[in-house]
Amino acid sequence: MGLDERVAIVGVGITKHSFFPKWSWKEMIVESCYEALNDAGMDPEEIEMGFLGNTAPEIEEQQNMGAVAADALGLSPSGFAQIVSACAGSAVGLLYATQGIKSGLCRRMLCVGVEKISDAMSTAEVLLGNLDVEFEYPLGYDYIDIMALMQTRYMQKYKVSEEPFAQVASQNRWYALRNPKAIDYGRGELSTSEVLESPVISWPITAAACSRACDGSSAVVVVPASDAKKYTDTPIYVDGISLKTGPTYVGNKFRYPRIEEFDISEAATTVAAVKEAYKEANITPAEIDFAQVHDCFTINAIVQLEALGIFGFGEGALAVDSGETALGGRCPTCTDGGRIGLGHPTGATGLNMVVESVLQMREQAGERQLKNPDVGVCQTMGGSNAASVVTVLRRH
């Protein structure tokens, strides 16, 4: 087995997303991981190595979470490590697991993400550390303000009103109402007017245009493609995956170093990751059947879809508004409800997208099931486009 070995996902698991004050982070990973292992029909003793993504271990008051997780899961001794990369941590874990299998280092790997937001004083307490604490945070910026700058620049540059952005949140609610694991499951429809009329958080972003930070965990089991049929009749293949980083400083986001043709209204970090992931998977954007993107705020869903090449720059907002990302559209997007509707347990977010994609490709997504999906792309952001992981998944 060498670097050309194809990697397959053979098991997935995900918890309900909500707030669980009495549920520990270890209990959450036990549920998601054992669901994934049972899905694969794999004994825990077979796992050789794994990664745990978590954004804010200080909330759990627990460092060395990899070793603690392995112990809680009954996997010790094994090579289990913690990854912190803002909201992209668990997606980075999948990248490392994929590389581990391709290199021949391991043949059975487990990736898990988890976050326990309900233990924090506030969501802001968790996520402000995504900014540069020496130069950015002291100036009074936070991650919502940066996204507001992104949206106002986009609206100015492409002459777009606020209405198309509200459609992202409305559509996410539609998907979430059909996903029992979603935090918004059972809440009722959300109109675009309700999104626009909700309280302003940082203009033009309103409360209903923001993701729902919450508790949750998700997990996947990966193996070499040559072993996949030992565990499942429906393996899903990781055919391309790439991590790229960009500037954290707000000023640099308006003129990206070395890629000056982009500004804050385009996700330049994702553009860089896309080139590598698509080349590895040997696909073009036209072949993509659906997407899961990092829609922590409605504007980010749009700029990520454009960076993925699914829509042209400046065309994403109107494409969403016209139904191109709804079920039956050109590229159904965030079909689990997204960060806004499913919920955003940041350490688990990257793998949430992968779990949803696997369920869609297996045709196990219930009322939100797509028609014959074969190629999907997941894009996970860490720290206001300071990091981006792009993953291409294929059914055949």
Sequence and secondary structure as in RCSB ss.txt:
>XXXX:A:sequence
MGLDERVAIVGVGITKHSFFPKWSWKEMIVESCYEALNDAGMDPEEIEMGFLGNTAPEIEEQQNMGAVAADALGL
SPSGFAQIVSACAGSAVGLLYATQGIKSGLCRRMLCVGVEKISDAMSTAEVLLGNLDVEFEYPLGYDYIDIMALM
QTRYMQKYKVSEEPFAQVASQNRWYALRNPKAIDYGRGELSTSEVLESPVISWPITAAACSRACDGSSAVVVVPA
SDAKKYTDTPIYVDGISLKTGPTYVGNKFRYPRIEEFDISEAATTVAAVKEAYKEANITPAEIDFAQVHDCFTIN
AIVQLEALGIFGFGEGALAVDSGETALGGRCPTCTDGGRIGLGHPTGATGLNMVVESVLQMREQAGERQLKNPDV
GVCQTMGGSNAASVVTVLRRH
>XXXX:A:secstr
  TT  EEEEEEEE   B  TTS HHHHHHHHHHHHHHHHT  GGG  EEEEE S HHHHT S HHHHHHHHHT 
 SSEEEEE  GGGHHHHHHHHHHHHHHHTS S EEEEEEEEGGGSS HHHHHGGGS TTTTGGGT  HHHHHHHH
HHHHHHHHT  SHHHHHHHHHHHHHHTT TTSTTTTS    HHHHHHS EEETTEEGGGB  B EEEEEEEEEEG
GGGGGT SS EEEEEEEEEE   SHHHHTS TT TT  TTS HHHHHHHHHHHHHHT  GGG  EEE   SBHHH
HHHHHHHTTSS TTTHHHHHHTTTTSTTSSS B TT HHHHT B GGGHHHHHHHHHHHHHTT  GGG  SS  E
EEEEEEETTTTEEEEEEEE  
